[in-house]
Amino acid sequence: MTTAEGWEPVQRLRTYEQVMSQIEERILDGRLKAGDHLPSERDLAQLLGVSRPSLRESLRVLEALGVVDIRRGGGADGGAMLVGTPGPGFVNLLKLQLALGHFSATDVLETRVALETWSCSEAAYRSTDADHAELAEILDLMDDPLIETKEFNRLDTAFHVRIAESTGNALTSHLMGSLRTAINRQMIEAYEGLADWRATAQVVRHEHRTILESIKKRDATEAARFVSLHIHDFYKTGNVGGTYPTG
C-alpha cells in the first residue's frame, strides 16, 4: 500500500537497497533536490515500513557515496540532508577500483590525456589573468630546490586541476581532481622509483611552464599538444603502473 506522501513499504529481503531505490527515484524525478531534508528517521522508517537499523544502513551507504549529509541532533539542522556539492564518494570508489585492477594502466593514461588535452585547449580560450597568476604561483613553489617528492606531486596535481578549474566546467575539474587523487600513490611511487627524480622534476617544471605559456598565448592547439606530450613522456619515464602506449 502506498502512503499519502508516495513512500512505498519495502517488500524484498534486501531492505536497504529498496530504501535507497526510493530515495534515488525521488532525486532523479525532481521530488528531492540538493539542500532538501529527508523525513526524520522515525517518520521515514514508518513511511517505508522498515526498521530503523535498516534505514540507517541505507543512509550510511548514501552518505559514503556523498549523496546525503547526516547531521546529528534534532531541530531544523539535524537529520539527513541531500548535499549540494560533490563529495569524496566518487574519488574513494575510483581509488579502490584502480587498486583492485578494474582499470588498466592504459585506461588511466588515455583518460588523463583526453581530460587534460580538452582542459588545456579550453583554458586557452576561457582562462583569466587571475587563473594564470595562480598557476604561475604553483609553478614557483615547485621550483624550491629542497622540495620533496610528496610535496612536488601535490603541487603537480594542483597545477593540472587548476587548469581544469580555469575552464569553468565544474564536472571536468571534479573528474580531474578525483582521478589525480586516486592515482596519487602511484605517482609518488613513480617519482621515488626514479634513479634521479630531481632531474625528471626539472623536465616536468619546464614542460609545465611551456603549457602555461601556450594557455596565456591563447594557443589552444599548442596547449593541447604540449600537455599530451608531457603526460606521455612522464608515464614512459616513470613507468607509472606498468606499460603504456607511446603514441
Contacts in CASP RR format, 6 or more apart in sequence:
PFRMAT RR
TARGET T0000
AUTHOR 0000-0000-0000
METHOD contacts of the structure
MODEL  1
MTTAEGWEPVQRLRTYEQVMSQIEERILDGRLKAGDHLPSERDLAQLLGV
SRPSLRESLRVLEALGVVDIRRGGGADGGAMLVGTPGPGFVNLLKLQLAL
GHFSATDVLETRVALETWSCSEAAYRSTDADHAELAEILDLMDDPLIETK
EFNRLDTAFHVRIAESTGNALTSHLMGSLRTAINRQMIEAYEGLADWRAT
AQVVRHEHRTILESIKKRDATEAARFVSLHIHDFYKTGNVGGTYPTG
1 9 0 8 1.000
2 8 0 8 1.000
3 47 0 8 1.000
5 47 0 8 1.000
7 22 0 8 1.000
7 44 0 8 1.000
7 47 0 8 1.000
7 48 0 8 1.000
8 22 0 8 1.000
8 48 0 8 1.000
9 48 0 8 1.000
9 49 0 8 1.000
9 50 0 8 1.000
10 18 0 8 1.000
10 19 0 8 1.000
10 48 0 8 1.000
10 49 0 8 1.000
10 50 0 8 1.000
10 54 0 8 1.000
11 18 0 8 1.000
12 18 0 8 1.000
15 50 0 8 1.000
15 51 0 8 1.000
15 54 0 8 1.000
15 57 0 8 1.000
15 58 0 8 1.000
16 54 0 8 1.000
16 55 0 8 1.000
16 57 0 8 1.000
16 58 0 8 1.000
16 61 0 8 1.000
17 58 0 8 1.000
18 48 0 8 1.000
18 50 0 8 1.000
19 48 0 8 1.000
19 50 0 8 1.000
19 54 0 8 1.000
19 55 0 8 1.000
19 58 0 8 1.000
19 59 0 8 1.000
20 58 0 8 1.000
20 61 0 8 1.000
20 62 0 8 1.000
22 48 0 8 1.000
23 32 0 8 1.000
23 38 0 8 1.000
23 58 0 8 1.000
23 62 0 8 1.000
23 67 0 8 1.000
26 32 0 8 1.000
27 33 0 8 1.000
27 67 0 8 1.000
27 82 0 8 1.000
32 38 0 8 1.000
32 82 0 8 1.000
33 82 0 8 1.000
34 82 0 8 1.000
34 83 0 8 1.000
34 84 0 8 1.000
35 81 0 8 1.000
35 82 0 8 1.000
35 83 0 8 1.000
35 84 0 8 1.000
36 81 0 8 1.000
36 82 0 8 1.000
37 76 0 8 1.000
37 78 0 8 1.000
37 79 0 8 1.000
37 80 0 8 1.000
37 81 0 8 1.000
37 82 0 8 1.000
38 44 0 8 1.000
38 59 0 8 1.000
38 68 0 8 1.000
38 79 0 8 1.000
38 80 0 8 1.000
38 81 0 8 1.000
38 82 0 8 1.000
39 47 0 8 1.000
40 79 0 8 1.000
41 52 0 8 1.000
41 55 0 8 1.000
41 56 0 8 1.000
41 79 0 8 1.000
41 80 0 8 1.000
42 52 0 8 1.000
44 55 0 8 1.000
45 51 0 8 1.000
45 52 0 8 1.000
45 54 0 8 1.000
45 55 0 8 1.000
48 55 0 8 1.000
59 68 0 8 1.000
59 70 0 8 1.000
59 80 0 8 1.000
60 70 0 8 1.000
62 68 0 8 1.000
62 80 0 8 1.000
63 69 0 8 1.000
63 70 0 8 1.000
63 80 0 8 1.000
64 89 0 8 1.000
64 92 0 8 1.000
65 89 0 8 1.000
65 93 0 8 1.000
66 83 0 8 1.000
66 86 0 8 1.000
66 87 0 8 1.000
66 88 0 8 1.000
66 89 0 8 1.000
67 82 0 8 1.000
67 83 0 8 1.000
68 80 0 8 1.000
68 81 0 8 1.000
68 82 0 8 1.000
68 83 0 8 1.000
69 80 0 8 1.000
69 81 0 8 1.000
69 82 0 8 1.000
69 83 0 8 1.000
70 79 0 8 1.000
70 80 0 8 1.000
71 77 0 8 1.000
71 78 0 8 1.000
71 79 0 8 1.000
71 80 0 8 1.000
71 81 0 8 1.000
72 78 0 8 1.000
72 79 0 8 1.000
73 79 0 8 1.000
86 174 0 8 1.000
90 174 0 8 1.000
90 178 0 8 1.000
91 177 0 8 1.000
91 178 0 8 1.000
91 181 0 8 1.000
91 182 0 8 1.000
94 178 0 8 1.000
94 179 0 8 1.000
94 182 0 8 1.000
95 181 0 8 1.000
95 182 0 8 1.000
97 103 0 8 1.000
98 108 0 8 1.000
98 182 0 8 1.000
98 183 0 8 1.000
98 186 0 8 1.000
105 240 0 8 1.000
105 241 0 8 1.000
105 242 0 8 1.000
105 243 0 8 1.000
105 244 0 8 1.000
106 244 0 8 1.000
106 245 0 8 1.000
108 179 0 8 1.000
108 183 0 8 1.000
109 231 0 8 1.000
109 232 0 8 1.000
109 235 0 8 1.000
109 244 0 8 1.000
109 245 0 8 1.000
110 245 0 8 1.000
111 179 0 8 1.000
112 179 0 8 1.000
112 231 0 8 1.000
113 228 0 8 1.000
113 231 0 8 1.000
113 232 0 8 1.000
115 164 0 8 1.000
115 172 0 8 1.000
115 175 0 8 1.000
115 176 0 8 1.000
115 179 0 8 1.000
116 160 0 8 1.000
116 163 0 8 1.000
116 164 0 8 1.000
116 176 0 8 1.000
116 227 0 8 1.000
116 228 0 8 1.000
116 231 0 8 1.000
117 224 0 8 1.000
117 227 0 8 1.000
117 228 0 8 1.000
118 172 0 8 1.000
118 224 0 8 1.000
119 160 0 8 1.000
119 163 0 8 1.000
119 164 0 8 1.000
119 167 0 8 1.000
119 172 0 8 1.000
119 176 0 8 1.000
119 227 0 8 1.000
120 163 0 8 1.000
120 211 0 8 1.000
120 214 0 8 1.000
120 215 0 8 1.000
120 220 0 8 1.000
120 223 0 8 1.000
120 224 0 8 1.000
120 226 0 8 1.000
120 227 0 8 1.000
121 220 0 8 1.000
121 221 0 8 1.000
121 223 0 8 1.000
121 224 0 8 1.000
122 167 0 8 1.000
122 169 0 8 1.000
122 220 0 8 1.000
123 131 0 8 1.000
123 163 0 8 1.000
123 164 0 8 1.000
123 166 0 8 1.000
123 167 0 8 1.000
123 215 0 8 1.000
123 223 0 8 1.000
124 214 0 8 1.000
124 215 0 8 1.000
124 217 0 8 1.000
124 218 0 8 1.000
124 219 0 8 1.000
124 220 0 8 1.000
124 223 0 8 1.000
125 218 0 8 1.000
125 220 0 8 1.000
126 166 0 8 1.000
126 167 0 8 1.000
126 168 0 8 1.000
127 163 0 8 1.000
127 166 0 8 1.000
127 167 0 8 1.000
127 215 0 8 1.000
128 166 0 8 1.000
131 162 0 8 1.000
131 165 0 8 1.000
131 166 0 8 1.000
132 212 0 8 1.000
132 215 0 8 1.000
132 216 0 8 1.000
134 162 0 8 1.000
135 159 0 8 1.000
135 162 0 8 1.000
135 163 0 8 1.000
135 166 0 8 1.000
135 212 0 8 1.000
135 215 0 8 1.000
136 212 0 8 1.000
138 155 0 8 1.000
138 158 0 8 1.000
138 159 0 8 1.000
138 162 0 8 1.000
139 159 0 8 1.000
139 205 0 8 1.000
139 208 0 8 1.000
139 209 0 8 1.000
139 212 0 8 1.000
141 147 0 8 1.000
141 155 0 8 1.000
142 152 0 8 1.000
142 155 0 8 1.000
142 156 0 8 1.000
142 159 0 8 1.000
142 201 0 8 1.000
142 205 0 8 1.000
142 208 0 8 1.000
143 205 0 8 1.000
147 155 0 8 1.000
147 201 0 8 1.000
149 188 0 8 1.000
149 191 0 8 1.000
149 192 0 8 1.000
149 197 0 8 1.000
150 188 0 8 1.000
152 191 0 8 1.000
152 201 0 8 1.000
153 184 0 8 1.000
153 187 0 8 1.000
153 188 0 8 1.000
153 191 0 8 1.000
156 187 0 8 1.000
156 204 0 8 1.000
156 208 0 8 1.000
157 177 0 8 1.000
157 180 0 8 1.000
157 181 0 8 1.000
157 184 0 8 1.000
157 187 0 8 1.000
159 208 0 8 1.000
160 176 0 8 1.000
160 180 0 8 1.000
161 173 0 8 1.000
161 176 0 8 1.000
161 177 0 8 1.000
161 180 0 8 1.000
163 211 0 8 1.000
163 215 0 8 1.000
164 172 0 8 1.000
164 173 0 8 1.000
164 175 0 8 1.000
164 176 0 8 1.000
164 177 0 8 1.000
165 173 0 8 1.000
166 215 0 8 1.000
167 173 0 8 1.000
180 187 0 8 1.000
183 240 0 8 1.000
186 240 0 8 1.000
186 241 0 8 1.000
187 240 0 8 1.000
190 234 0 8 1.000
190 238 0 8 1.000
190 239 0 8 1.000
190 240 0 8 1.000
190 241 0 8 1.000
191 197 0 8 1.000
191 200 0 8 1.000
191 201 0 8 1.000
191 238 0 8 1.000
193 238 0 8 1.000
194 200 0 8 1.000
194 237 0 8 1.000
194 238 0 8 1.000
200 234 0 8 1.000
200 237 0 8 1.000
200 238 0 8 1.000
203 233 0 8 1.000
203 237 0 8 1.000
204 230 0 8 1.000
204 234 0 8 1.000
207 226 0 8 1.000
207 229 0 8 1.000
207 230 0 8 1.000
207 233 0 8 1.000
208 230 0 8 1.000
210 226 0 8 1.000
211 223 0 8 1.000
211 226 0 8 1.000
211 227 0 8 1.000
211 230 0 8 1.000
214 222 0 8 1.000
214 223 0 8 1.000
214 226 0 8 1.000
215 223 0 8 1.000
232 244 0 8 1.000
232 246 0 8 1.000
232 247 0 8 1.000
234 240 0 8 1.000
235 244 0 8 1.000
236 244 0 8 1.000
236 246 0 8 1.000
END
